Each structure stands twice: as structure tokens, then as C-alpha cells.
Amino acid sequence: MIRNPELLRNAWLELTAHRLIATPLVILLLIALLASSDAEDWKRTAAPIAIAGFVLASVLWGGRRAYDTIVEEVRAHTWDIQRMSAVSPWSMTWGKILGGNLYTWYVGTCCLATFMFTYDASAGGGYANWPAPSLCLLLVLSALFAHGAGLLSGLNAVRSGRLVKPARNLPITVLGLLLLFWLGQVLLHQADSPVLWYGIPWPAHDFVLGSVGVFAAWSWFGAYRLMSQALAVRLLPWGSLAFVLFLTFYLCGFVDSATWSYPSRFAALGALIGSAATYVEAWKERRDWIAVRRFLRSWRAGSIDEALLDTPSWLVVAAFTLLMSALTGLLPDNQPPSSLPGMSQELFTTLALSPTVFALLMLRDIGLLYFFSLGRRPERAASTTLVYLLLLYIVLPGLLNLIGLGFLAFPAAFPLQPGATWLAPMIAAGHLAAVGWLLKIRLQELGRHGTPAPS
């Protein structure tokens, strides 16, 4: 660990003698001042203040520091020098996460030590049902998750070319604080009841600790994958799919339904989560002519290994989403629930096929995004695509619905005639084919001239 150059560089910058000496003194004086209002039982007041100090310093400030470790390098024009170094992606990842947060961890350690010293007298607090070691571990894992997510966000900002200024992050920070406050209340006050997951009661403390730890590991893994891309290390596109599979499996355990079996629940959740992940990945991936041409040439060359290395991750997740959407409507146990006696089998089948329709429309939307990204104004591709999606999802369906043909623009939102169960997927496939035809013309024109035609 000590041989990591990124960690050593940050250690020299962050852990100065002045900080090491002054920090614990300032923390003790501040806690003493705030706890002096309750002189008779000052430990009862000091314990929650110490927890709040750890959250502010190690979780919130630490997450921001992890974000800045990569963004500041790009703004200072020193990131290209680091990219050409011999440091591996994994060493660069944990070197920046831990190295950039050495001081926040030092502050957090002082706060946790104060909490452990004052915990005995605070049994009446909101965290009374948590043992002190378990609560400290929960805080540490939360900080690790925030740090991994911070670097992940910074790498996404660098990849997209949009480095958000700190002032513009204020609404996100406020929402993060509110979410953290709500989550803290749930974890601290409801941890005495077991968690029912896949029909099995799990001890709340163990389940929460395990969940936070696993998600912290995923945030670090995501940062490592993006760091590999930033350092031009080619990887197989399985990372996003692995997270979608895990998240689907994790959330499926909380779904309690007597109508659908676990395979049906997994398929429905997989279609939903996969769709969201596909949109996010497609919007974040490179969509320029160089990346598209490399992908097409790799597949035409017939080398599966090389082709997979050039395959965008959203395409793999989209294939999984399409499969889960089809299974949602085809699994044999998908029958009308007895609680809805008025629902016919045909109407229920139509609803069950809705995920397939949405999956096809999702591919159509991404095709439009690539169509405009390969035009003369690729920087406007995202905004132009959003305008066209507004027309396709709201304006055109509303206008065509005046004459009873709204389903032609949005087949999933309007009831079909009896006996037309498969009409909605066929219409959605027609949308996809039309966009595919436009995209094919654009690619042929780029292949001939190397420059896109006006959009």
C-alpha cells in the first residue's frame, strides 16, 4: 500500500503537522462548547454531536473530496500526465479515494473516538438500539460508499466533458442531506425489527451493515471500471450488467406477491432496472463516429474477443432488458390475479407484454440519440433527442388520439381492440425499424464521405 505513488502524494499534501496537531484540539473544544449547555449530562449531548461531525467530515466532505480528486486534476491540466504514468487503474482508483480523503478520515477518527468515549451515557438516544461498534462500522461503510460514489461521479463528469462548478452542486447537496437524514432515521429507529428478505427474517443490524458494505464495494468497483476507461485500458462490457443483475436480485427479495413466482418478479424487475440502466449508460457512453466505426469493424472482422472489447456496455444491458421484458409476458404463471375478477386473460396478456413494448421503444430512443450524435452538431444530440422524445411520447399521441389512433404513436399507453394483443409490440417494432433505417443511412453516408450530413 505504501508504494502507491498517488497515495503518497496525497499524504504529503493532506497530513501536515499543523493539521495533525490542531484538528483534535479544535474538535474537542467545539464539542465541549456545544455540550456545555447540558452540564449535568454532557456525554449525552456530546455523543450525537460526534456522530454529526463524522457524517459532515467523512461522509459529505469526503464524498466531495473524492469527486474533486479527479476534477481538479483535469482543471489544472495535470490529468494527462497521470494518465501516461505506469500506475494501474486499481492503484489509481484507491490511491485517489483514500489519498484524497486522508484528512477527512483523520477528522472522522477523532469524532468516532469521542463517540465511543461518550456512548455509555447516551442510551436514550435515537441510536440506542445499535451497539457502539456496529454503529461505528455503519458510519465507516457509509463513508466508503460516499467516497466511491464521489470518484465515480467525478469520472463521469470528466468523461462527459462537463465539469460542474461547486455552486451548481448546491441543490444536489441539499437533496443528499435530506436523503441522508431520512435514511438515518429509518436505520436508527427501526433497526430493532427483523428485515424480511426472500421470506426469511434477517437481523436488522446485520442486514443493514451487509447491504451498505456491498453497495460500497459496488461504488468502488464502478469507479475502477471508469478509471480503466480513462486510462485507456480495454475491458469486457460486463460490469454494468453485473450490477443490474445484482440490483434486480437484491430488490426482488423485498417483493411480496402471492400471484407471481420469483422468476416472474425477477423478470419484471430486471426489465425495469435494465431499462433505466440502459438509458443512463447510453447517454454516458461515447457516441462519436470513431467509437461506432471501431465497433462495426470489430464485429465485421469476426473476432469475438476484439468485438466484445469494443462493444458499449449499454448494448449488453439492453439485450438483458429485452430478454427480461419478453419473459415477463411469456412466463406461464402470469395469469390474471383472483383479486381482479373483472380482468380478462387477453387484457392481462396485453399488460404483461407492455415491458416488451417499452423495451423496443427504448431501443428506438437510443437509436435516435445515435442518429443525432453522428450528425454535424453532436454537442446538441442529447437536447435534440429529448425534444423529439417529447413529441413522440406526448404531442403526437395526444393529437392522434383525437381520431382514435393514439396507439400508433405510443402503443403502450392506449387500449387496443379485442384480439389485437400482439399489435402493440408490432407497432413498437415498426418504430424501431424506422429509426434503424435512418441510422443505417447515416452510417452509410459517414462510411462514404467521413463527414455527416446536416441533421
C-alpha positions in Angstrom: 0.0 0.0 0.0 2.8 2.4 0.9 4.2 2.0 -2.6 1.2 3.6 -4.2 2.5 6.9 -5.6 -0.9 8.5 -5.7 -1.5 7.7 -2.0 2.0 9.0 -1.0 1.5 12.3 -3.0 -1.8 12.9 -1.3 -0.4 12.0 2.1 2.3 14.7 1.8 -0.4 17.3 0.7 -3.1 16.4 3.3 -1.4 15.3 6.5 0.6 18.3 7.5 2.0 18.7 11.0 -0.3 21.7 11.7 -3.4 19.7 10.7 -2.4 16.6 12.8 -2.0 18.7 15.9 -4.7 21.3 15.6 -7.6 19.1 14.4 -8.2 17.0 17.6 -7.9 20.1 19.7 -10.4 22.0 17.7 -12.8 19.1 17.7 -12.6 18.7 21.4 -13.1 22.4 22.1 -16.1 22.5 19.7 -17.8 19.5 21.2 -17.1 20.9 24.7 -18.7 24.2 23.7 -21.8 22.6 22.2 -22.2 20.1 25.1 -21.8 22.7 27.8 -25.5 23.5 27.5 -26.2 20.2 29.4 -23.5 20.3 32.1 -25.2 17.6 34.2 -25.1 15.0 31.4 -22.7 16.4 28.9 -21.8 13.0 27.5 -25.4 12.5 26.4 -25.1 15.7 24.3 -21.6 15.0 23.1 -22.3 11.6 21.5 -24.7 12.8 18.8 -22.5 15.8 18.1 -19.6 13.4 17.4 -21.8 11.4 15.1 -22.9 14.5 13.2 -19.2 15.6 13.0 -18.3 12.3 11.4 -21.1 12.5 8.9 -20.2 16.0 7.9 -16.5 15.4 7.7 -16.0 11.9 6.5 -19.2 11.2 4.6 -20.3 14.5 3.0 -17.0 16.3 2.8 -15.2 13.1 2.0 -17.5 12.4 -1.0 -16.9 15.9 -2.3 -13.1 15.4 -1.9 -13.3 12.2 -3.8 -15.1 14.0 -6.6 -12.5 16.8 -6.6 -9.5 14.5 -6.8 -10.1 13.8 -10.4 -11.9 17.0 -11.4 -9.2 19.3 -10.0 -6.6 17.3 -11.9 -8.5 18.0 -15.2 -9.0 21.6 -14.4 -5.3 22.0 -13.5 -4.3 20.2 -16.8 -2.3 17.6 -14.9 -4.5 14.7 -15.5 -2.9 13.8 -18.9 0.4 13.5 -17.1 -1.0 11.0 -14.6 -2.7 9.1 -17.4 0.6 8.4 -19.1 2.2 7.1 -15.8 2.7 3.4 -15.1 0.1 3.3 -12.3 -2.5 0.6 -12.8 -6.3 1.6 -12.8 -6.9 -0.1 -9.5 -3.9 1.6 -7.8 -5.0 4.9 -9.2 -8.6 4.3 -8.0 -7.9 3.5 -4.4 -5.0 5.9 -4.3 -7.2 8.8 -5.2 -10.1 7.7 -3.0 -8.1 7.0 0.1 -5.3 9.5 -0.6 -7.7 12.4 -1.2 -9.6 11.6 2.0 -6.7 11.1 4.4 -7.5 14.2 6.3 -11.3 13.6 6.3 -10.6 10.2 7.8 -8.4 11.8 10.4 -11.2 14.1 11.4 -13.7 11.3 11.4 -11.5 9.1 13.5 -11.3 11.8 16.1 -15.1 12.1 16.1 -15.6 8.3 16.4 -13.2 8.2 19.3 -15.2 10.9 21.0 -18.4 9.0 20.4 -17.0 5.7 21.8 -15.9 7.6 24.9 -19.4 9.2 25.5 -21.6 6.3 24.3 -22.4 4.7 27.6 -24.4 7.7 28.9 -26.4 8.1 25.7 -28.6 5.0 25.9 -31.7 7.1 25.5 -30.7 8.5 22.1 -32.2 7.5 18.7 -29.3 5.1 18.2 -29.8 3.3 21.5 -30.8 0.0 19.7 -27.4 -0.1 17.9 -24.3 -1.4 19.7 -21.5 1.1 19.6 -19.1 -1.0 17.4 -21.9 -1.8 14.9 -22.9 1.9 14.6 -19.2 2.9 14.1 -18.9 0.2 11.4 -22.1 1.5 9.7 -20.7 5.0 9.6 -17.4 3.8 8.2 -19.1 1.8 5.5 -21.3 4.8 4.6 -18.2 6.9 4.2 -16.6 4.3 2.0 -19.7 4.3 -0.2 -19.8 8.1 -0.4 -16.1 8.2 -1.4 -16.6 5.6 -4.1 -19.7 7.4 -5.4 -17.8 10.7 -5.4 -15.0 9.4 -7.5 -17.5 7.7 -9.8 -19.3 11.0 -10.3 -16.1 12.8 -11.0 -15.0 10.3 -13.6 -18.5 10.5 -15.2 -18.1 14.3 -15.3 -14.7 14.1 -16.9 -15.8 11.5 -19.4 -18.8 13.7 -20.5 -16.7 16.8 -20.6 -19.0 18.7 -18.2 -17.2 19.7 -15.0 -19.9 21.0 -12.8 -18.9 24.0 -10.7 -19.3 23.7 -6.9 -22.0 26.4 -6.7 -24.2 24.4 -9.1 -24.0 21.4 -6.9 -25.9 23.1 -4.0 -29.3 21.6 -4.9 -27.8 18.1 -5.2 -26.1 18.6 -1.8 -29.3 19.7 -0.1 -31.2 16.7 -1.6 -28.3 14.5 -0.4 -28.5 15.9 3.1 -32.3 15.3 3.2 -32.0 11.8 1.9 -29.2 11.0 4.5 -31.3 12.4 7.3 -34.3 10.3 6.3 -32.2 7.2 5.9 -30.5 7.7 9.2 -33.9 8.0 10.9 -35.0 4.7 9.4 -31.8 2.9 10.2 -31.5 4.1 13.7 -35.1 3.9 14.9 -36.4 0.8 13.1 -33.3 -1.4 13.4 -34.9 -3.4 16.3 -37.3 -5.3 13.9 -36.1 -8.0 11.5 -35.9 -7.5 7.8 -37.9 -9.9 5.7 -35.9 -10.8 2.6 -37.0 -13.6 0.3 -39.4 -14.7 3.0 -36.6 -15.1 5.6 -36.3 -12.8 8.6 -32.8 -11.3 8.9 -31.4 -9.5 11.9 -31.8 -5.8 11.1 -28.3 -4.8 12.2 -26.6 -7.5 10.2 -28.7 -6.9 7.1 -28.2 -3.1 7.1 -24.4 -3.5 7.6 -24.2 -6.1 4.9 -26.2 -4.0 2.4 -24.2 -0.8 3.0 -21.0 -2.8 2.7 -22.0 -4.5 -0.6 -23.1 -1.2 -2.1 -19.9 0.5 -1.0 -18.0 -2.3 -2.8 -20.1 -1.7 -5.9 -19.3 2.0 -5.9 -15.6 1.3 -5.7 -16.0 -1.3 -8.5 -17.8 1.2 -10.7 -15.0 3.8 -10.0 -12.4 1.2 -11.0 -14.2 0.4 -14.3 -14.4 4.1 -15.2 -10.8 4.7 -14.2 -9.8 1.8 -16.5 -11.6 3.6 -19.4 -10.0 6.9 -18.5 -6.6 5.2 -18.6 -7.4 3.6 -22.0 -7.5 0.1 -20.6 -9.9 -2.1 -22.6 -12.3 -4.2 -20.6 -15.1 -6.6 -21.4 -18.5 -4.9 -21.1 -19.9 -7.0 -18.2 -19.6 -4.5 -15.3 -22.9 -2.7 -15.8 -24.8 -5.9 -16.5 -23.4 -7.5 -13.3 -24.7 -4.5 -11.2 -28.1 -4.7 -12.9 -28.3 -8.4 -12.1 -27.3 -7.8 -8.5 -29.7 -4.9 -8.0 -32.5 -7.0 -9.5 -31.8 -9.9 -7.3 -31.4 -7.6 -4.2 -34.7 -5.8 -4.8 -36.6 -9.0 -5.8 -36.2 -10.2 -2.2 -38.4 -7.4 -0.9 -41.3 -8.0 -3.3 -44.0 -10.0 -1.5 -46.6 -11.3 -4.0 -48.7 -14.4 -3.9 -49.6 -14.1 -7.6 -46.2 -14.1 -9.3 -43.3 -16.5 -8.6 -39.8 -15.4 -8.0 -38.8 -15.9 -11.7 -41.7 -13.6 -12.8 -40.7 -11.0 -10.2 -37.1 -11.2 -11.3 -38.1 -10.7 -14.9 -40.3 -7.7 -14.2 -37.8 -6.0 -12.0 -35.0 -6.9 -14.4 -36.9 -5.2 -17.3 -37.5 -2.1 -15.2 -34.0 -1.7 -13.8 -32.4 -2.7 -17.0 -34.3 0.0 -18.9 -33.2 2.7 -16.5 -29.6 1.5 -16.7 -29.6 1.3 -20.5 -30.8 4.9 -20.8 -28.2 6.1 -18.3 -25.4 4.1 -19.9 -26.3 5.1 -23.5 -26.3 8.8 -22.5 -22.9 8.5 -20.8 -21.1 6.4 -23.4 -19.1 7.8 -26.3 -21.2 8.1 -29.4 -18.8 9.6 -31.9 -18.0 8.2 -35.4 -14.7 6.8 -34.2 -16.2 4.7 -31.5 -19.1 3.5 -33.7 -16.7 2.6 -36.6 -14.4 0.7 -34.3 -17.4 -1.3 -33.0 -18.7 -2.1 -36.5 -15.2 -3.0 -37.8 -14.6 -5.3 -34.9 -17.8 -7.3 -35.5 -17.2 -7.4 -39.2 -13.7 -8.8 -38.7 -15.2 -11.9 -37.0 -13.1 -11.8 -33.8 -15.4 -12.2 -30.9 -12.9 -11.2 -28.3 -12.0 -7.9 -30.0 -15.6 -7.2 -30.8 -16.7 -7.6 -27.2 -13.9 -5.2 -26.1 -15.3 -2.6 -28.4 -19.0 -3.2 -27.5 -20.6 -0.4 -25.5 -21.9 -1.6 -22.1 -25.4 -0.2 -22.7 -25.9 -2.7 -25.6 -25.2 -5.6 -23.3 -27.7 -4.3 -20.7 -30.2 -3.6 -23.5 -30.0 -7.2 -24.6 -30.7 -8.3 -21.0 -33.6 -5.9 -20.7 -35.2 -7.1 -23.9 -34.9 -10.7 -22.7 -36.4 -9.9 -19.3 -39.2 -7.9 -21.0 -40.1 -10.9 -23.2 -40.0 -13.3 -20.2 -42.4 -11.0 -18.3 -45.1 -11.7 -20.8 -44.3 -15.3 -21.6 -43.8 -17.0 -18.3 -46.6 -19.5 -17.7 -47.6 -18.4 -14.2 -48.6 -14.9 -15.4 -52.3 -15.3 -15.0 -54.9 -12.7 -14.0 -54.9 -12.4 -10.2 -58.0 -13.6 -8.4 -58.2 -10.2 -6.7 -59.2 -8.7 -10.0 -62.1 -10.8 -11.2 -63.1 -8.3 -13.9 -59.8 -8.6 -15.8 -59.8 -10.9 -18.8 -56.9 -13.0 -19.8 -56.5 -11.0 -23.0 -56.2 -7.7 -21.2 -53.8 -9.2 -18.7 -51.7 -10.5 -21.5 -51.7 -7.1 -23.1 -50.4 -5.6 -19.9 -47.8 -8.3 -19.5 -46.5 -7.5 -22.9 -46.1 -3.8 -22.1 -42.5 -4.3 -20.9 -41.6 -5.7 -24.3 -43.2 -2.6 -26.0 -41.3 -0.3 -23.7 -38.0 -2.2 -24.4 -38.5 -1.8 -28.1 -39.3 1.9 -27.7 -36.2 2.2 -25.5 -34.0 0.9 -28.4 -35.8 3.3 -30.7 -34.9 6.3 -28.4 -31.3 5.3 -28.2 -31.2 4.9 -32.0 -32.4 8.5 -32.3 -29.7 9.6 -29.8 -27.0 7.9 -32.0 -28.6 9.3 -35.2 -28.2 12.9 -33.9 -24.8 12.2 -32.2 -23.4 11.2 -35.7 -24.7 14.5 -37.2 -22.9 17.7 -37.7 -23.8 19.0 -34.3 -23.0 16.1 -31.9 -22.9 18.5 -28.9 -26.6 19.1 -29.4 -27.5 15.5 -29.8 -28.8 15.0 -26.3 -31.1 18.1 -26.3 -32.3 17.4 -29.8 -33.2 13.8 -28.9 -35.1 15.0 -25.8 -37.2 17.3 -28.0 -38.1 14.5 -30.4 -38.9 12.2 -27.5 -41.2 14.9 -26.1 -43.0 14.8 -29.5 -43.1 11.0 -29.7 -44.3 10.4 -26.1 -46.7 13.4 -25.5 -47.5 15.6 -28.5 -48.1 13.0 -31.3 -50.0 10.5 -29.1 -52.3 13.3 -27.9 -53.0 14.6 -31.4 -53.6 11.2 -32.9 -55.8 10.1 -30.0 -58.3 12.7 -31.1 -59.1 10.4 -34.0 -58.6 7.2 -32.1 -55.2 6.4 -33.4 -53.0 7.4 -30.5 -51.7 3.9 -30.1 -49.8 4.3 -33.4 -47.5 6.9 -31.8 -47.4 5.3 -28.3 -48.8 1.8 -28.4 -48.2 1.0 -24.7 -50.5 3.8 -23.4 -53.7 3.3 -25.3 -56.2 0.3 -25.1 -56.3 -1.9 -28.2 -59.2 -3.6 -29.8 -60.0 -7.2 -28.7 -57.9 -9.8 -30.5 -55.1 -7.3 -31.1 -52.8 -8.4 -28.2 -49.7 -8.5 -30.3 -50.4 -5.3 -32.2 -48.6 -3.1 -29.7 -45.2 -4.9 -29.9 -45.5 -4.9 -33.7 -46.1 -1.2 -33.8 -43.2 -0.6 -31.5 -41.0 -2.8 -33.7 -42.1 -0.7 -36.6 -40.8 2.4 -34.8 -37.5 0.7 -34.1 -37.2 -0.4 -37.8 -37.8 3.2 -39.0 -35.2 4.6 -36.7 -32.8 1.8 -37.7 -33.3 2.7 -41.3 -32.4 6.3 -40.7 -29.4 5.3 -38.7 -28.3 2.9 -41.5 -28.5 5.8 -44.0 -26.4 8.0 -41.7 -23.7 5.3 -41.2 -23.6 4.7 -45.0 -23.1 8.4 -45.6 -20.3 8.5 -43.0 -18.7 5.5 -44.5 -18.6 7.1 -47.9 -17.6 10.7 -47.0 -16.4 10.5 -43.4 -18.4 13.6 -42.6 -22.1 13.6 -41.5 -24.8 15.3 -43.4 -26.9 18.1 -41.8 -29.5 16.7 -39.4 
